[in-house]
Amino acid sequence: MARTPFDASGADVAGLAAALGEEVDAEVRFDAGSRGAYATDGSNYRQVPIGVVVPRTVEAGAHAVEVCARFGAPVLSRGGGTSLAGQTTNAAVVIDWSKYCHRLVSVDPDARTCVVEPGIVLDMLNQRLSDHRLQFGPKPSTHSHCALGGMIGNNSCGASAQAYGKTVDNVRRLEVLTYDGTRMWAGPTSKAERSRIAAEGGRRAELYTGLDRIVTEYLADIRRGYPKIPRRVSGYNLDSLLPENGFDVARALVGSEGTLVTVLHAELDLVPVPAYQSLLVLGYDDICAAADDVPRLLEHCSPGQLEALDGRMAQLMREEGAYLTSLHALPQGDSWLMLQFSGDSQEQADEQAHALLGAVGRTEKDAAVAFSDDPEREQRMLRAREAGLGVTARPPDDRETWEGWEDSAVPPERLGDYLRDLRELFAEFDYDHPSLYGHFGQGCVHTRIPFGLRTAEGVADFRRFLERAADLVVSHGGSLSGEHGDGQSRGELLIRMFGERLVTAFGELKALFDPGNRMNPGKVVHPNPVDGQLRLGSAWRPRSPATHFGFPEDDHSFNRAVMRCVGIGNCRGHSGGVMCPSYRATREEEHSTRGRARLLFEMLDGHPDSAVTDGWHSTEVRDALDLCLACKGCKSDCPTGVDMATLKAEFLSHHYEGRLRPAAHYSMGWLPVWARLSRIAPGLVNSVLHAPGLARAGKRLAGVDEARSAPVFARQSFQQWWQSGGIAEPDPADPRTVVLWPDTFTTYFHPSIAVSAVRVLQDAGFRVAVPTRPVCCGLTWISTGQLPLAQKVLRQTLGVLRPYLEAGTPVIGLEPSCTAVFRSDAPELMPADQDVKRLAGQVRTFAEHLVHHAPDDWRPPQLSRRATVQTHCHQHAIMKFDADRELMRRAHLDADVLDEGCCGLAGNFGFERGHYEVSMAVAEQGVLPAVRTTAPDSLVLADGFSCRTQIEQGGTGRRALHLAEVLALGLEGTLPTEHPERLAVRPAPPSRASRWAAGAGAAAWTATAATVAGRAAVRSLRHL
């Protein structure tokens, strides 16, 4: 028998963890880091779990439930963890199905069905079904990372539910497990089948008999009490058990939020992928007028989607500089309806849009009408609507907005009136004017509201608002939830919607399946209060640590920077963009941007039960940040702009303050110093770095992974080449003058890139200046968290650049990571320094300068080649790639700009001991395979040193070039037919003889060299 109650603070936890570890084929994690990473989801709520189990198979997951039941421990199933109502946070054992249990078990194309495991992500499922031209119909905005198990638990919908219905409408059967160990397939069940089950006896018979009894007793209540609207998601689906609905037990369990059963497998109905689509956008004066028009539009058409976007969201997008292309395509108006049509031909899809326009008295020529049958343009516009949660979560005015009343639904014919009443309620509570948008074709409204969740008064208003809003939506014949479920946000309010008898029926259903209340307790039935277990709340008292970074975009607060993460979970996506490479390689929550942000939140120690208690010295936070590549992909790809690279640097600075650092922080963190010292004898340095035995020992001492080869130093650095040319220094005030920034990577490893850049810039009519005194952007010190040193280096660099900064001379960066420091990191590290601000405004990429500032009559060489192009992550995040695309277009380069994510090397990350496997796993997810399949006559371009190194060391057989090199080669003449990169100059690796000679003399040389290098390093840093 299960022991209850479970003692979450005593020996039961240790015994449970031991039993799970011994008996279950799973990763069993009861450590503080794992518990902290899973303490919240996408909601306002926070509950630290007992522990986390990551089963390697579905059978193992079922066994984990059995072990938990033996101990009486509560259980919570979790997929993508994107729940907005608190369904996936609980003081329970969290079973995370997403890492291993993501198989597509079977597909029946003729029957249009498939069987899946609960951890499979929707986009991955649809990708695997694409050969059959089939898909799962419902598509929530989290489709890149939401798991099917979570969709079933929440009864997810999305924009496509207009055509395909909710998840419940697309589930055929479920294999489920009750807490007491009953395992069965459930689906539509005839009366004869129920009689057969009853005759067999046992727990299954008890369940079906109990279901029969509940339906019989509450038959009239169920028929009367459920609103007949497309988007009723609140409450248990007792209506699926009605005789007229086939007594469908599977559909009754959909949307039960893990409170009744554990889903092990699901048999799903599939739909054909639309062959052709078109998009019609209609403009309106305001969002209420748009809502008023929805019923009229639906009288004349059956769109696949009918979405709404209001002027407030458009305003936020403009202020954030997001989705501007989509906004420019919107027709006249201050709110818009987007209708998507599909057909077997483009003409059929287009005709539906034109017929609707004719029926409502509009034409394509109307200023308030926009029509498109361009798939790319359609997807851009629909993605802008999908981005609503992220755009409204962190408005530029720095208001904190929250979920809680983010997905109410009413009959479409009542939508306009409901919105007017809702706006009045906002005004009454002084909630300003939240954006209103959503799935208007089905009466579902999304919004985020500036609740005051930090004070007792604000929390009390939050509760009063939810109660009033619940009564309001019910008065309009609607549902508390039209998509996101009840969880803790709305569980307590269900009685206002369904009445006492139906809520009693919900309780009886819960008691039937889970009599001990061990399945996700506190949600839906016997719910925790809507204002309980808040992530913030009036008792939240976080530390407010002093920091090196100024966090100017976060009110100069590390805490606010951490709290940018609202749990959307885009960092758990598997393709497209850059974020988050370490999650894609590991599928670990704590190695996602969200997981790291959660641990940093716990580190602030704002709650008595915070999982992380040792602040900056936390090993849990350090370990989670260890696999952060500092790629900055999250800064641009995260909807709320979390900058984990900056948060990591800040953490490392405090974590190692006054303590011995990892060896890599001294070897690679101080790379600019060692690179300068290499000028004493670059050939000897290369020989030593590649000498048998000595190289291996050196890597161990330096904290470098043995699988990595050291880059080869050039015999002549770029600055040495420049000084040898005797070129007169131009006047900084001359409008033709540009400063070519001599970054460490280009100067000492690939100086031919800078030489090429000089050639091209001079060809374009510019006069090039190069600092001859030591300068550095401080990147390597920043990335290793040596921030005081980075500030010192930057100040010295600013002194060297001062004449150019005062004259407003453009500074041209060739290495994207260094350019990004000047554009982003330096202003955040030294926000009050005027020269830093000047430099941030004057620094340009090579392409930006040539595209926007070259003389009108200058043309790049016409290369007429195809090119595979890898964008550096920091350029993707900070400078963007538009200018590079334009420059390549002008040079007649047919560029395939990869959307395959990070290269995986990411500066020092891929060289550090213990990171090689993750580094290569990231690269093999897209970049390296794409380079390997590049045709021999095509170019491979990568402006980032890390990207070029990874491509060269990744077994591709190719060498990547910088765009400056390609243009310079084009100025010299025609490129070779095959492998054009062979014309580029790269340092040659040391000969075998020199490597052996270096090894033989290493013992005598090392002691002397170490002493000399140490002294020289100190002197060199003084001059940096």
HUVEN-V839906 format. One record per residue. N is the residue number from 1. NEAR is the number of other ideal C-beta (glycine too) atoms within 10 Angstrom. Layout:
# HUVEN-V839906
n	near
N	NEAR
N	NEAR
This chain:
# HUVEN-V839906
n	near
1	7
2	14
3	12
4	13
5	12
6	22
7	15
8	16
9	8
10	9
11	8
12	17
13	18
14	10
15	14
16	24
17	19
18	12
19	16
20	25
21	15
22	9
23	15
24	25
25	13
26	23
27	18
28	23
29	24
30	19
31	17
32	20
33	23
34	27
35	22
36	27
37	30
38	28
39	26
40	27
41	28
42	26
43	27
44	27
45	29
46	23
47	23
48	20
49	26
50	26
51	21
52	24
53	29
54	26
55	25
56	14
57	15
58	22
59	13
60	20
61	30
62	18
63	18
64	24
65	28
66	16
67	21
68	26
69	22
70	16
71	21
72	18
73	27
74	26
75	25
76	27
77	30
78	31
79	32
80	30
81	28
82	29
83	32
84	30
85	32
86	34
87	33
88	33
89	31
90	30
91	18
92	26
93	28
94	26
95	28
96	29
97	27
98	25
99	16
100	20
101	26
102	20
103	15
104	16
105	13
106	11
107	20
108	13
109	13
110	7
111	11
112	16
113	16
114	25
115	17
116	26
117	24
118	28
119	28
120	24
121	24
122	26
123	18
124	20
125	22
126	17
127	14
128	16
129	20
130	11
131	9
132	16
133	12
134	21
135	20
136	25
137	23
138	28
139	23
140	22
141	23
142	27
143	22
144	19
145	25
146	26
147	30
148	31
149	29
150	33
151	32
152	29
153	31
154	31
155	26
156	28
157	30
158	23
159	25
160	21
161	27
162	23
163	20
164	20
165	17
166	27
167	28
168	22
169	16
170	21
171	28
172	19
173	19
174	24
175	21
176	24
177	21
178	21
179	23
180	15
181	12
182	15
183	16
184	17
185	13
186	21
187	16
188	15
189	19
190	10
191	10
192	8
193	13
194	17
195	11
196	13
197	18
198	15
199	8
200	9
201	9
202	10
203	13
204	16
205	15
206	14
207	21
208	23
209	14
210	15
211	22
212	17
213	12
214	21
215	20
216	9
217	14
218	20
219	14
220	9
221	17
222	22
223	11
224	10
225	18
226	19
227	20
228	8
229	20
230	21
231	28
232	22
233	27
234	30
235	27
236	28
237	24
238	24
239	20
240	22
241	24
242	16
243	9
244	7
245	15
246	14
247	22
248	22
249	24
250	24
251	27
252	25
253	24
254	27
255	27
256	31
257	29
258	29
259	29
260	24
261	26
262	26
263	28
264	23
265	20
266	27
267	20
268	24
269	17
270	24
271	16
272	13
273	13
274	17
275	13
276	16
277	20
278	25
279	26
280	27
281	24
282	23
283	19
284	22
285	13
286	18
287	29
288	20
289	15
290	27
291	29
292	17
293	17
294	20
295	16
296	11
297	21
298	19
299	10
300	13
301	18
302	12
303	22
304	23
305	23
306	23
307	26
308	27
309	29
310	27
311	18
312	21
313	28
314	22
315	16
316	21
317	20
318	13
319	12
320	18
321	8
322	17
323	21
324	12
325	10
326	21
327	16
328	7
329	18
330	19
331	17
332	13
333	23
334	17
335	25
336	26
337	23
338	24
339	23
340	27
341	26
342	18
343	17
344	11
345	10
346	14
347	12
348	14
349	21
350	19
351	14
352	21
353	23
354	16
355	13
356	21
357	20
358	11
359	13
360	14
361	7
362	14
363	10
364	12
365	7
366	14
367	9
368	15
369	18
370	21
371	17
372	19
373	17
374	12
375	13
376	8
377	15
378	18
379	14
380	15
381	26
382	19
383	12
384	24
385	23
386	22
387	22
388	26
389	25
390	19
391	27
392	25
393	22
394	26
395	21
396	13
397	9
398	10
399	14
400	17
401	21
402	22
403	25
404	25
405	30
406	25
407	26
408	29
409	30
410	30
411	19
412	22
413	17
414	19
415	29
416	21
417	14
418	23
419	25
420	15
421	17
422	22
423	17
424	10
425	17
426	20
427	11
428	11
429	17
430	9
431	20
432	14
433	12
434	23
435	23
436	27
437	26
438	29
439	27
440	29
441	30
442	26
443	28
444	31
445	27
446	27
447	26
448	25
449	23
450	19
451	25
452	19
453	20
454	14
455	12
456	12
457	10
458	15
459	21
460	13
461	17
462	23
463	17
464	13
465	19
466	22
467	14
468	14
469	23
470	23
471	13
472	18
473	28
474	19
475	12
476	22
477	16
478	27
479	29
480	29
481	31
482	29
483	29
484	29
485	29
486	31
487	31
488	29
489	29
490	31
491	29
492	21
493	24
494	22
495	15
496	17
497	24
498	25
499	14
500	9
501	15
502	21
503	19
504	17
505	21
506	24
507	14
508	16
509	26
510	21
511	14
512	18
513	20
514	23
515	11
516	17
517	17
518	24
519	26
520	27
521	21
522	24
523	30
524	31
525	25
526	15
527	21
528	18
529	12
530	25
531	21
532	16
533	22
534	24
535	24
536	21
537	21
538	16
539	11
540	14
541	11
542	19
543	12
544	10
545	15
546	6
547	20
548	20
549	23
550	15
551	21
552	11
553	17
554	20
555	10
556	13
557	15
558	24
559	18
560	15
561	25
562	24
563	21
564	22
565	30
566	27
567	23
568	24
569	27
570	26
571	29
572	28
573	22
574	15
575	14
576	14
577	21
578	25
579	29
580	32
581	28
582	33
583	24
584	24
585	23
586	18
587	18
588	21
589	29
590	26
591	24
592	30
593	28
594	31
595	26
596	30
597	27
598	29
599	29
600	27
601	24
602	29
603	25
604	20
605	17
606	18
607	21
608	7
609	12
610	18
611	24
612	24
613	14
614	12
615	14
616	17
617	14
618	24
619	13
620	22
621	26
622	17
623	14
624	30
625	25
626	17
627	22
628	23
629	30
630	26
631	31
632	27
633	25
634	31
635	24
636	19
637	23
638	27
639	25
640	20
641	20
642	29
643	25
644	33
645	26
646	23
647	27
648	25
649	26
650	25
651	26
652	25
653	22
654	18
655	19
656	18
657	13
658	5
659	7
660	8
661	16
662	17
663	17
664	20
665	21
666	19
667	21
668	21
669	25
670	20
671	22
672	25
673	25
674	21
675	23
676	22
677	19
678	21
679	16
680	12
681	13
682	21
683	15
684	17
685	21
686	25
687	24
688	24
689	23
690	21
691	22
692	13
693	11
694	21
695	21
696	12
697	13
698	18
699	21
700	13
701	13
702	18
703	20
704	25
705	17
706	11
707	15
708	18
709	16
710	17
711	22
712	19
713	20
714	25
715	14
716	14
717	23
718	25
719	21
720	16
721	17
722	22
723	12
724	9
725	10
726	6
727	14
728	8
729	13
730	16
731	14
732	17
733	12
734	13
735	13
736	13
737	19
738	28
739	24
740	24
741	26
742	23
743	26
744	22
745	24
746	27
747	27
748	27
749	23
750	27
751	24
752	21
753	29
754	28
755	19
756	26
757	28
758	22
759	18
760	23
761	23
762	14
763	17
764	19
765	11
766	25
767	16
768	20
769	23
770	21
771	18
772	13
773	12
774	19
775	25
776	26
777	27
778	26
779	29
780	28
781	28
782	33
783	25
784	29
785	24
786	24
787	22
788	11
789	19
790	28
791	19
792	16
793	24
794	27
795	15
796	19
797	23
798	19
799	13
800	16
801	23
802	14
803	15
804	21
805	22
806	12
807	15
808	13
809	21
810	18
811	23
812	27
813	28
814	27
815	30
816	29
817	29
818	26
819	28
820	27
821	29
822	26
823	21
824	20
825	30
826	27
827	21
828	23
829	23
830	20
831	15
832	9
833	17
834	10
835	18
836	22
837	15
838	18
839	24
840	18
841	15
842	19
843	24
844	23
845	26
846	29
847	23
848	21
849	22
850	28
851	19
852	10
853	14
854	19
855	10
856	5
857	7
858	13
859	12
860	23
861	20
862	11
863	20
864	12
865	19
866	14
867	21
868	23
869	22
870	27
871	26
872	28
873	32
874	31
875	26
876	24
877	26
878	21
879	23
880	14
881	19
882	11
883	19
884	26
885	17
886	15
887	22
888	25
889	13
890	16
891	21
892	13
893	26
894	13
895	21
896	14
897	15
898	18
899	13
900	21
901	28
902	34
903	33
904	30
905	28
906	30
907	25
908	23
909	25
910	25
911	27
912	23
913	17
914	12
915	25
916	17
917	12
918	21
919	30
920	20
921	15
922	31
923	28
924	14
925	18
926	20
927	25
928	23
929	13
930	18
931	28
932	14
933	10
934	17
935	10
936	11
937	13
938	21
939	27
940	24
941	26
942	27
943	30
944	26
945	26
946	29
947	30
948	28
949	23
950	27
951	26
952	20
953	18
954	21
955	13
956	20
957	12
958	20
959	17
960	26
961	27
962	26
963	29
964	26
965	27
966	27
967	27
968	24
969	22
970	21
971	13
972	11
973	8
974	11
975	20
976	12
977	8
978	10
979	16
980	24
981	20
982	10
983	15
984	18
985	13
986	18
987	19
988	10
989	16
990	22
991	13
992	10
993	9
994	17
995	20
996	15
997	16
998	23
999	18
1000	14
1001	15
1002	20
1003	9
1004	9
1005	14
1006	15
1007	10
1008	9
1009	18
1010	11
1011	10
1012	12
1013	16
1014	9
1015	10
1016	16
1017	16
1018	10
1019	10
1020	18
1021	19
1022	10
1023	11
1024	22
